[in-house]
């Protein structure tokens, strides 16, 4: 009986909070119809910038839509905010599917001199950058397929380091025999490299035209053979 009443109490409490939240949503004036158009637009700009400034992660379009009117264009608001930030040491950047305040690269040395290096930055070897690049362009991709690109086995420890840095995650099982796991890049990958979506990766054909990358050499295991054959951190584990 006591347990049943406790559950009922928790249920009513939860329902009460939901009702309060809905009531709060109704009380929050998104439309601001009582304000002149210029003042209303300015208030929407302030709300959007304040929301992004207060967030530790990129803020998506759906979140920002909660603080502005239904007819408000988020993109135009962002454009106006960015225009006002011209000349400031920071900007509003589209990254990882949302927007985030980021300092401009020109002030990186000043920031390091004041507070040291960025602890969040991931320290990657050249080998890891190359493997990460292959995963980004060819995902979902298996460890065996990655090994074929480099002409040498990519170890589980090597993949584990990239996973530990949260730059990659397990993707769907491959339809090949044994159904091995595939690997895909993550939101943290986009954040680390300042990309909004994977569509912002350099065009693969453009890299080929510039002679910086060759898909044929990748598939033949001929990409930077001195790297594939000379670094212990690329190849260790022969088990599948």
Secondary structure, 3 states (H helix, E strand, C coil): CHHHHHHHHHHHHHHHHHHHHHHHHHHCCCCCCCCCHHHHHHHHHHHHHHHHHHCCCCECHHHHHHHCCCCCCHHHHHHHHHHHCCCCCEEEEEECCEEEEEECHHHHHHHHHHHCCCCCCCCCCHHHHHHHHHHHHHCCEEHHHHHHHHCCCCCHHHHHHHHHCCCEEEEEECCCCCCCEEEEECHHHHHHCCCCCHHHCCCHHHHHHCCCCCHHHHHCCCCCHHHHHHCCCCCCCCCC
